[in-house]
Amino acid sequence: MDCDVAVLGGGPGGYTAAIRAAQLGARSVCVEKEPELGGTCLRVGCIPTKAWVQTAFAIKEAEETFAKRGVHVGEPRLDLGKANEWKAGVVKQMTSGVASLFKANGVEWVKGAGRFKDANTIAVEGAEDVTFKQAVIATGSFPLRPPIPGLDSSRCVDSTGLLAQTEVPRRLVVLGGGIIGCEFASIFRRFGSEVTIVEMLPTLIPQEDADASKELAKQFGRRGIALHVEKQCTGVEESGDGLTVHFGDGETVECDLMLVSVGRGPTVEGLGLEEIGVELDRRKGIAADERRRTTVPNIYAVGDCAGYWQLAHTAFREGEVAAENALGHEAVVDNRGVPRPIYTDPEIAAVGLTEAEAREQHGDDVAVGVFPWVANARAVMQNETVGWVKSIHETRYGELLGIVMVGPHVTDLIEAGVVALDAESTVETVADGMAAHPTLSEAVKEAGLVALGRAIHLPPKRRAAAPA
């Protein structure tokens, strides 16, 4: 089979690259071995996880808010079977949607595992070879599993295994306090599990803004999630119908199930990449420039297999950029405005620099404004007043450097910060814009006003206050 652009992998980066190439007039082929398109994100990652997030939020609303609003529905009870049906239905709709987009755009899906024979050929298991002029590698990533004794127990599952559960574990231990671990800890605590997080670093979500990490730890503590930071897991023992997890200096915790969420590694093995001259690192992934071109000029790489960002939305953009460059256009990936959403309760979202990064780069020429949700009318109406919005800018020219949010629907609201940073806006532009009232989005404007010392909706003593 001959084509102009061959894409290896049908996840967010791959299917976007294949569709964009077809839009530009190329004969586009996507090689994907899984029975459904969409990759980890749509099948066993972002989409099913966030479907569970919505179930958890519904329980929270019933437990904490409905009665306050005058709605009485009785004690909420989780039906995990129904929740899983809902999750599966959402996944099916999304993956089927990608297949429909392939048909609509004339992208051919070749089903099977692919491996590069040379710089112009992909051999496909169970199908004919695909010969191409340009190729895009989008093979994604896989869950890492550290060499800890006992971690081979069937009760130690990765994110895919946890999503496949048909019963809520009474006791869940989460190994790893990063994004994936914290999201599942938040979900399963709301589902009724006793949850313990063991994290070897000093904080949860260690790459995020320090105030956001502290806020999440505080709220997790209030929700009864046990946190053990700066503690390394040393072993796991299976005993009867449960596990004993050893960590720290002789500490233990009992559980029924353990989630191993210590990160993901790039899928680069067994693809024939080194044989054809594609430079790669088994930990960091495939080397690719801002145009997503690898060390082989006609081969590009996008998504988790080839970059620092392991996010579906960065893969979407990288797929577009790779396809455009493969077909003679000029495009680059700009990492300035990459949103960082975390679907815990409370939600966290950020874009641009953290406060620590801003101060490291700009020294004393940094101003920060924090606006709490308790001062936002819409948040009060929704009974969602935990958290705040932080605006960070440099003071010489007023350039907006970053926005960090903790609280209600911030994973949706962060797009305002993405647009502002992409447009190289000043903090005055954000602060002087009109925000509809009453809305949650007002908090973005208000945080900017606080940073400028012009806050109207906060008393003077709160205007420069850091998150409590």
C-alpha positions, -999 to 999 in steps of 0.1 A, spaced: 0 0 0 14 34 -10 6 67 7 18 102 11 17 102 49 17 72 72 10 76 109 20 49 134 -5 51 163 -41 62 165 -42 82 197 -47 120 200 -14 129 183 -18 102 156 -54 106 146 -50 144 145 -19 141 123 -37 116 99 -68 138 96 -48 170 91 -27 154 64 -58 143 46 -72 179 49 -41 191 31 -48 168 2 -25 139 11 -33 102 9 -32 95 46 -29 61 63 -30 54 101 -16 21 115 -32 12 148 -32 -23 165 -59 -17 191 -96 -26 182 -106 11 187 -90 44 177 -82 70 203 -52 57 220 -47 56 258 -65 89 262 -99 79 248 -99 42 256 -82 38 290 -70 72 302 -84 107 301 -119 100 289 -130 71 311 -112 87 341 -130 120 337 -163 101 332 -157 87 367 -148 123 379 -183 134 368 -199 105 388 -179 115 418 -190 151 414 -226 140 412 -222 122 446 -206 153 461 -234 175 449 -260 152 464 -240 149 497 -231 185 502 -251 209 481 -286 197 470 -302 201 504 -287 236 508 -304 246 475 -337 231 487 -335 199 467 -340 167 487 -331 135 470 -322 112 499 -288 96 507 -267 91 475 -256 56 468 -230 47 442 -240 20 416 -206 12 402 -221 -10 375 -242 19 362 -212 42 365 -191 18 344 -219 16 318 -219 53 316 -181 54 314 -181 27 286 -208 46 267 -188 78 268 -156 60 256 -176 43 228 -190 75 216 -156 92 215 -137 63 198 -165 58 173 -164 96 166 -127 93 156 -135 64 133 -162 85 117 -138 114 112 -114 90 94 -142 81 70 -153 116 65 -117 128 57 -107 98 37 -81 85 61 -75 48 58 -71 28 90 -47 -2 87 -53 -25 116 -23 -42 131 10 -37 149 35 -17 128 73 -16 127 96 4 104 114 -18 78 132 13 65 128 50 62 100 47 37 82 14 48 62 2 78 56 -35 80 22 -43 95 15 -75 113 -14 -93 95 -16 -67 67 5 -55 37 34 -32 41 27 6 40 51 26 18 52 63 25 68 95 16 65 110 51 57 94 84 45 104 119 53 83 149 26 86 176 29 55 196 22 70 230 34 58 264 29 30 290 26 29 328 59 25 346 63 -1 373 93 3 397 114 -27 408 97 -30 442 94 -65 458 58 -78 456 46 -53 430 39 -82 406 8 -91 427 -25 -90 408 -38 -66 434 -12 -40 423 -28 -24 392 -19 4 369 -45 30 358 -59 7 331 -64 -20 357 -81 4 381 -105 16 354 -115 -20 348 -126 -26 384 -162 -37 390 -162 -32 427 -150 -3 449 -121 -14 471 -127 -8 507 -91 3 512 -70 17 483 -33 26 485 -20 49 457 17 47 450 27 81 435 13 115 443 14 129 408 -15 138 386 -28 103 378 -24 92 414 -41 122 429 -70 121 404 -78 85 412 -74 91 450 -99 119 447 -124 97 428 -122 67 450 -124 86 482 -157 100 469 -167 65 459 -163 54 495 -128 39 497 -103 45 525 -75 61 505 -38 63 513 -12 81 491 25 72 494 48 96 476 86 97 477 89 134 470 81 161 496 48 173 479 19 161 459 19 171 422 56 183 426 59 200 392 30 223 399 28 257 417 37 252 453 6 269 466 -16 246 445 2 216 459 -3 228 494 -40 235 488 -46 201 474 -28 184 503 -49 205 528 -82 196 511 -72 159 507 -65 159 544 -99 174 552 -115 147 530 -98 119 550 -72 109 524 -41 98 543 -9 114 529 26 100 534 51 122 515 89 118 515 82 81 520 95 54 496 76 21 492 100 -7 500 79 -38 494 44 -53 491 32 -85 507 1 -104 497 -18 -119 526 -51 -136 521 -75 -112 505 -54 -81 509 -20 -64 507 5 -51 533 24 -21 519 57 -13 535 71 22 532 93 48 549 111 36 580 93 5 589 58 18 583 30 -3 569 -6 1 556 -32 -26 548 -52 -24 516 -74 -44 493 -60 -29 461 -29 -8 452 -27 17 423 8 20 409 10 54 394 47 65 393 47 79 358 46 68 322 74 59 298 76 65 260 66 36 238 97 34 215 108 -3 218 103 -28 191 94 -2 164 126 -5 144 135 32 150 172 29 159 178 7 128 166 35 105 185 62 123 158 78 146 175 92 177 158 83 209 162 79 247 143 51 263 133 73 292 128 106 275 115 94 241 122 103 205 142 134 198 122 159 178 125 196 171 98 223 173 85 212 139 84 176 154 110 164 128 132 136 140 168 129 130 154 112 99 142 141 77 110 126 64 99 111 98 82 131 126 72 122 161 44 136 183 28 130 217 39 110 247 65 90 227 84 122 219 82 149 244 82 164 279 44 170 279 24 139 284 -9 156 277 -36 148 250 -39 185 241 -2 189 234 -4 158 213 -33 173 193 -13 204 185 19 184 177 0 162 153 -13 192 134 22 207 133 38 175 121 13 169 93 17 205 81 55 203 80 54 169 64 34 184 35 56 215 30 40 240 53 57 259 81 45 253 116 60 251 151 49 240 185 48 269 210 50 256 245 43 290 261 6 285 266 2 248 275 -27 244 300 -21 220 329 -54 207 341 -58 183 371 -92 168 377 -90 163 414 -115 177 440 -108 206 442 -97 210 405 -64 225 397 -54 242 364 -25 264 354 -8 279 324 26 296 320 51 299 348 45 289 384 53 316 410 86 300 418 96 299 381 86 335 376 107 346 406 137 325 394 135 342 359 126 377 369 138 381 405 121 409 424 103 422 393 73 399 399 39 407 413 12 382 423 -25 387 429 -47 361 446 -85 362 445 -104 336 467 -135 319 455 -153 328 487 -155 364 473 -170 352 439 -208 353 438 -212 324 414 -189 302 434 -210 310 466 -242 301 447 -226 268 437 -214 260 472 -179 257 458 -157 282 476 -126 262 482 -95 277 465 -85 307 446 -71 322 414 -35 335 413 -23 359 386 15 362 381 32 390 361 65 408 358 64 445 368 88 461 343 64 458 313 34 442 329 37 410 309 14 382 322 36 352 331 12 327 345 -22 319 360 -28 292 386 -62 282 398 -76 259 424 -114 254 427 -146 250 408 -145 243 370 -110 257 367 -100 231 341 -125 249 319 -116 284 330 -79 281 323 -85 287 285 -88 324 293 -52 322 305 -41 302 275 -54 329 251 -39 357 272 -5 341 272 -6 331 236 -14 368 227 14 380 250 -11 400 270 -2 423 298 -19 419 332 -37 452 326 -53 437 295 -68 409 316 -77 431 345 -93 458 324 -114 435 303 -151 430 311 -161 398 327 -198 388 327 -214 389 361 -221 367 380 -197 342 366 -167 321 378 -146 337 351 -147 370 369 -121 356 393 -95 357 365 -100 394 360 -102 400 398 -68 382 404 -53 406 379 -67 436 397 -53 423 430 -19 419 414 -21 456 402 -32 468 437 -66 478 423 -89 452 439 -124 464 445 -141 432 458 -116 424 485 -109 442 518 -74 459 519 -59 433 542 -68 405 517 -56 421 486 -20 409 486 -26 378 507 -11 345 496 -33 314 497 -40 304 533 
